[in-house]
Amino acid sequence: MTENNINSIAETEAGYGELFAVLIRRRFWLLSVLFIVLAAATAKALTDKPTYKSSMQLLVESNYQGKKDSKTDNQFADSNVEIYSYFK
């Protein structure tokens, strides 16, 4: 590329200052479009029924079966382990 081509390309490109000036001049258009889209999205979100419904059920059950035979006496390595069951 020659120096003339580089200068002509640099002169035709808009800088950040020019781009910012265009956005400032068109700020009312941009804000009006933003508020129209925001109002439409809010109205749609408030009027539509929910698509998904979530529910959860927690099964609370002890895995401890109790001592059925004498072989389970040494089930735990620590003899201080105690198992409490609040739901009987």
N, C-alpha and C positions, 0 to 999 in steps of 0.2 A: 504494500500500500504506500502511496505517496503521502507527503505531508498535507497536500491539499485535500485528499480524501479523508484523512483523520480529522482535520479541522472542520470539514463540512458535516461529518457524522456527529462530532461533539456539539456543533451548533444546532443541529436539528433535534437532539435528544432533550426532553424536558427534565429539568432538575427537580430536586425535592421541593425547593422553594416555589417553583411554578405549579407543581402538583398540589401543594398545600394551598396556594392561592386559589386554584380552581375549586378545591373542596370547600374553602371558606365562602366563595361566591355562591356555591350551590348548596349551602348548609340547610336552607329551608326545604329544598327538595329532598335532601337526604333524611332530615328529621321527620318530614311528613311521611315518607315511605316507611321509615322505621316505626313510627307510631301506628300507621295503618296495619302493618304486618303484625305488630305486637297486639293490637286490639283484636284482630281476626284470630290470632292464635289463642288469646285468652278466652274469647267467646267460644271457640271450638272446644277448648279444654274444659270449660265449665258446663257446656251443654251435652257433651258426649257421655255415654255410660262407660264405666270402667271396663276394659277388655279382659283383664285378668283379675282373679280373686285368689288370694292366698290364705291358706289355713294350715295350722300345725297342731298335731296331737302328740303329746309326750307320753310315752309308755314308761311308767315307773314300776319297776319290778326288780326284786332282789335276785341276783344270780346265785346266791348262797342257798344251798339245798339242805343244810343242816348235816349233822353227823348221822349217817345211816349205818355205819359199821365202825369197828375199831381201827380199820386201816386209815381212816381219815384223821386220826388224832395228830399225826405228824404232817398234816396238809400244809401248814405254814412253817417257814423256817424260824420265825420269831414267835415265841410262845406268848408274847404280850399283845398279839393282834386280837382285837375284839371287833365283832361285826354287830352293828345295831340295826334293827329293822323297826322303822316307825309305822309301817303299814302292815298289819297282820290280817 
